[in-house]
């Protein structure tokens, strides 16, 4: 190997513009949105959308930080935290979301979504009943956002189910 090869590779990688992975939010900072005007998903709220706040919150999930939602007493919840960093259109976004077996008295569809500044960044529809699973998509950000912008995590569900947002990061590669 030539003496300059490691230097050339380092310069090439550093110059590629791959953004370092950063958390978009502090999972412990999420709080349930109590003011309807602050909820970007309010047009989908059922009339009985009042939730027991004890069914949501920061928790360790298998030793990993998470924001959890238990839908036993709350089938609709939106929580908000502030962006710790900016997003540039095209940045790599990574989400890890775990859900236990999805059950309900009748077949239904659950919705899990993330919005930034009221714009939907991610939305997933899950069939109920359904098996437990980890959704871990990587995708490019469709828009820009600034540090401090509101980030919303939303769950709309039928039945008694549990969800855990484990990661929401910006940067890196797949």
Secondary structure, DSSP 8 states (H G I E B T S, - for coil): --TTHHHHHHHHHHTT-----EESS-GGG-EE--SGGG-TTGGG--TT----GGGEEEEEETTEEEEEEETTS-SEEEEEEE-SS-B-TT-EEEEEEEE--B--SS-EEEEEEEEETTEEEEEEEEEESB--EEE--EEE-SS-B-TT-EEEEEEE-SSS-EEEEEEEEE-S--
